[in-house]
Amino acid sequence: MPRPFCCCLLLISPVFSAVAGSFSPAADSSATPPPRLTVGLASANRTTYLQRAPQAADDKGYLGTTLTYQTPQGFISSLYLNHSYNYQTLHEPFINFGEAMAGWQSVSESDTYWTVQYTHLFSYGESALVQASLRNDLSASITQFFGFATASLSADVFVGNTHDVVLSLDLSHRFQLPALGHDTLSIEPTVELGAGSQHFYAASLGQTSRVKNARRGTTTVFKEPDSPAFSTLGYTLSVPIVLAAGRFSLSATPSYLVPLHVPTGGESGAFFYLTLGVSRTFW
């Protein structure tokens, strides 16, 4: 789910990326910018994480709320809370997932852009989300702005109930168009490629059964499907459309996800989904 002001966060968090503005290496450095506080809302008809999704029958989409604070020196922190539109059917609380993040991003005018961050993930104990077993994420990314395209490579190491390593590569080209007054409209066709382990997804597909044993009586057994070793996770084609109007940002992102090497019982079919977002920056 996404994280504001960082290209790599698009790969990790679709909610944060839906409500954030775009970073520009050519920012005005004539004066020290003030701190930035941003509040964002995002909604989508499917819930995806690291190019994995729950079964369509269990997934009606989500509403996500993000609060982000960024200092002029590049330090950034955020809090994200997730509400599933299917929470009553799944018997989950109204807020079923969250992320607390702290990190640093480069603030120079270089065409090379770095980020490092730590994210703590927390979820309801019986959450149906595919990332429910993840607890801690250490990540870093490098983004290179070329004249014709932008490339971003990120690496995530997850530790907690399960351990996973995920690499993501983003390639995009941004078209920026003038709108009313000083407003701008940007359209950025993007392709995302993912590779890594997916023990977290296998954990979400596991099933609990009761087994009778002559010595111990009836015991409860939790069995996960076998998950592929480090392999490609899939690719996503998307077209983020963002209207920046003063301190407000409105976005719409149609996406097409093609998952690969999915464990038995997982959502293996390709599908379209749409993410809508709005954000307001203060100061």
Summary of the structure (lengths in Angstrom):
residues: 283
radius of gyration: 19.5
end to end distance: 25.5
largest distance: 77.9
contacts: 946
relative contact order: 0.18
helix: 8%
strand: 53%
